[in-house]
Structure formats: C-alpha cells, structure tokens
C-alpha cells in the first residue's frame, strides 16, 4: 500500500497533467475557430471565381473541354492528415476512406500517384501497402496554408506533364460542428461537367454584363487554377479544423479520466491519512495505559 507521502506526490503529478490537458483543450478550441474563419473567408473568393467562369462559358462554346471525362488511366490522390498525435481516429478514418474509394474506382496500383500531407497519414498509407510519392508537413497556422497550396499546385502540374495524371482526387476530414467531423472526398479534375453547365446557364446577377479581351482559353485555364487553389485551401482548413476538433474530443475524455483518477487518489490519501492518525492515537493510548499500569 502506498504511503500518504507517495499518494501526495501522485496527486500533484496528476494535477499537473490536468493543467496541461486544460491548456491543450483551450488551444484546440481557439484553433478550430481560426480555421473555421479561414473557410468562411473563401466565400467571396469562390463567388468571384465562379462569376468569372460563368462569363467565359457564356462567351462562347468549347470552354468545357476540361470537364470531359478522360479514360481511367492515371489517378492522382491527395490525402490530408496530421503530423501530431492525440487527435483520435482522424488519420485512420481518412486513410481508410481514401483506400476504399480508390479501390472501388478499380485503378491499378501502378496507375496511382499519392501525395500525403502529414507524417501520420503518410505512415498509415504506407503501412496499408499504398506507396506515397510526395509528403508534406501540415502547416501550423492559416498563414502557412497559401505557400503550401502553391507548392502542391506546382507538384500537380509536374504530375500531369511527366506522369500523365489525368484525374485528381482530394481526401480530407470535413469539420461538422464542435468536436465532430467526417471523411470527405472531392474530384478536382476533370472538373465536374454538371457544375460548369449550371454556371453557364445561370443568370448574371446584374444588368451590366462584363467583357474580357484576353484569350478565352487562357482565361479559362487561369480560373480553373484558382478553383484548384480554393479547393486545396479549403481542404487544408477543414482538415486542420477537424484535427483540432478530434484533439478537443480526446482532451475532453482525458480530462474526465484525470478527474476520476484524482478523486480516487484523494480518497486513498484521506483514508491513508486517517489510518495514520488512528494508529498514532492508538499508540498514545497504549503508552498511556502501560504507564498507568
């Protein structure tokens, strides 16, 4: 049985751990809101890109060439996970979802090129037998998302020219609310033909119709690049929000376990202290009785 002094040290250590867990909870909650705002900030940017695509598509035929479904030849896969631990099943869920989807597509292993963001997602993909061509670290803040997205876009262009990648899929965890999230997948290329068709047929929001003077194909390609940028940025922000949501949930469970452990240790400490006091009183009474006799 532990002594009162040993129990006291355990209580102090547990209280220190409780303080760390509370700090991590607070940081996770703050980070969730930070990345939620990043996703919200994309709304106006997305609208501007869609309006640009609409006016190009309405300007003449032939602009939907990138939306045509190519033969299922070489598929590029982007998977967003985490570098750090203590985020529950986030990496396991997104990797399982990714492998399930690309297996259902029937793409041969040699026709897959995978880019993973996050060391833990990379490790789980490789453990599952899926080689990873490129691996990037997860940005630590919203300021680090943009340069990393630009770097990934350069990588994707090299995939297209050197490897013949003609289909591109993005997999990330979408943050729902609070500490909840779910795996999500998006086909980036070829661009969804139904989406482009809806943009082309949609009415212009004002009476002033814009015009453009540059080459339509060049403008269209530039707008598609911006669409890819938005999609990747959203994937990063959603994945980071989900990571912190999963970490928040883990810290909440850890906090409850620590509170239960503290309660148990305090009970043992008070019991041990009471036993020690009782033993000391018995020794005093026994000594007094011995002297009296």
N, C-alpha and C positions, 0 to 999 in steps of 0.2 A: 504493500500500500504506500502511496506517495505521502510524503510529509507535507505539512502546511506550507513550509517554505518552497518546496518544489511545486506545489499547486499554485502558489502565488506567482512564481516565475512563468508558469504555463498561462495563467490568466493574463499577465502582462504581454506575453508574446501574441496571444490570441487577439487582444485589444489592438495591438499594433497592426496586425493583419487586417482587422476590421476597418481601421483607419485607411489603409491602402485601398481596400475594396470600395469604400465610400468615395474616395478620390477618383478611382477609375470609373465608377458609376457616373459621377458628375461630368468627367471629361467625355465619356461616351455620349451622354445626353446632349452636351454642347456640340459635339462633332456631328451628331445626327442632324441637328437644326442647321448647322453650317452647310452640309451637303444638300439638305432639302432646299435651302435658298439658292444653291447653285443650280439645281434642277429647275426651280421656278424661274430663274433668270434667263433660261433658254427660250421661254415662251415667245418673246418679241423677236428674238433672233430667228427662231423657227418660222414664224409668220412671215418675216421678210424674205427668207429663202423660198418659201412656198409661193409667195406672190411673184417672185422673180421667175420661178419655174412656170407659173401659170401664164405669164405674159409671153415667155419664149415659146411654150407649147401652142398657145393660141396664135402665134405669129406665123406658123407655117407647119406643114407636115414633115414627118421624118424625124421628129425630135425624140421619139420613144424607142430609138434603136437600142439604148442601154437596158431597156426593160424587157427585151425579148429573152426568152428562156434559152440559154445555151445548152449544148449537150452536157450531160453529167460527166465531166471529165476530171477536173482537179478542184478540190474544195479547200478553201482557206477557213480556218476556225480560230476565233479569238475567244479566250476564256479569261474572265476576271475573277480572281480570288483574293487572297490576303497574304501578307508577309508575316504578320504576327499571329500568335496563338490566342487562346482564351476567347474565341469567337464561335464556340459551339460547333454545330454541324455545317456551317456555311460552306466550307471548301468541299466537304464530302458531298453535299447536296448538289452544288453547281457542277462538279466533275461527273457525278452520276447522271445528271440530266444531260450534260453535253454528250457523253459517250452513248447514252440511249438514243438521242436524236440522230447523231451521225451514223450510228449502226442501222437505224431504221431507214436512212437515206440509201443504204446499200453501196456506199462509196468504199472502194478497196483501200486497204491501209496505205499502199504506196501512192495513192492519189489524195492523201490528206496532208495538209501543212498546218501545223498548230502553233499558235502564239499564245503564251500564257502570261498573265500579269499576276505576280505574287508567287513567292517561293513555295508556299504550302500547296497552292493549286498545281504548280509545276510538279512537285514531288508526287502528288496523288495521281496525276495523269500518267507519269512515268511508271509508278507502281502498278497501275492498271494495264500497262503494256502499250500505252499510247505515247510515242516519241514526241518531244516538244522541239520545234525548230528554233523559236526565239522565246526569250524570257525577259521580262521587265519587272522592276521593282514597283511597288504600289506607292503613289505619291502621298506625302504626309499631310498635305493641305490642298485646298482648291487652287492655290497659286501654282502648284506643281502639275496640275492636270493638263493645261494647254500645251506646254512644251512636250509632254509625253505623248499626247494625241498627235502632234505634228510629227514626232519621230516614228510613231506607228504607221501613219499615213505614208511616209517615205518607204517603210518596210513593205507595206502592201503594194505599192507601185512596183517595187522590185520583184515581188512575188508574181505580179501579173506579167511582167516583161520577161522574167527569167524562168519561172516555173510553169507559166501558163495557167495560173489560178484564175478561173472564170466565175467562181461562185464564192461568196463570202458570208459567213455567219458569225454573229456576235452572241455570246452567252454571258449573262451576269445575273446577279441577285437583285430583284426589284424590291425596294423598300415599300411596305404597305402602310403601316402605322405603328407607333410605339416601338415595341421590340419584335415585330413580325415582318417577315419577308418571304419571298418565294423565288425559285429559279425562273429565269425568263430568257427567251431566245428571239433574235431578230435576224432576218435575212437582209443584209446590206446590199449585196449585189448578186444577181441583177436587180435593179430597182423594181419594186412592185408595180406592175403594169396597171393594175386597178387603181392604185393611188395616183399615178400620173394621169390616167384617164379622167379621174374625178377632178384633179386640178385643172385639166384642160377644159372641161365642160362647165366648171364652176363660174358663176358670175363675178365680174370685177366689183369690188366694194364701193367704188365711186364712179362719178360720171367722167372723170379725167382719165383717159386711157394712156398709160405710159408707152414710150417707144424706146428702142435701142438701136445703136448704129454699129456695134461690133458684130463679128461673125456669130451667127446663132449657135453653131456647133461649139465654138469656143466658150461662149457664154453658158451654154447648157452644161458643158463639162465642168466649168468653174462652180456652177451652182450645185452640181452633184457632189463635188468635192466638199462644199460647205455642208451639204446634207450628211456626208460621211463624218465630217468633223463634229457636227451636232450629235449624231448617233453615238459616236465614241465618247464624247464628253459626258453625255447623259449616262452611258454605261458605267463610266468611272464614278460619277457622282452617286448614282443609285447603288453601285456595289459598295462604295465606301460607307454610305448611309446604312446599308444592310449589315456590313461588318460591325459597325458600332452598335447597331440595334441588337445583333446577336451577342456582342460582348456585354451590352447592358443587361440582357436577359441572364447571361452567365453570372455576372456580378450580383444580380438580384438573388439568384439561387445560392451563390456563395455566401452572401450576407445572411440569408436565413439559416444556413448551416452553421455559420460562425456564431450567430445569436443563440442557437440551440446548444452549441458546444460551450459557449460562455456560461449559459445558465447551468449546464451540467457541472462545469468546473467550479463555479461559485457555490453550488450546492455541496459538492465534495469538500471544498475549502472550509465552509462553515461547519460542516459535520466533523471534519478533522479537528478544527479549532475547538469545537465544543467538547470533543473527546479528550483533547489535550487538557482543557480546563478541568474537566471532570476528573481525569487522572491526577492532576495536581491537587485538587481538593481532597480526593481520597487519600493521597499521600500525607497531606497535612492532618487529616482526621486520624489516620492510622498512627502517625507520630505522636499526636496529642494523646491518644488512648494509651500508647505504650509508655509515655512519660507519666501519665496519670496512674497506671498500674504500678 
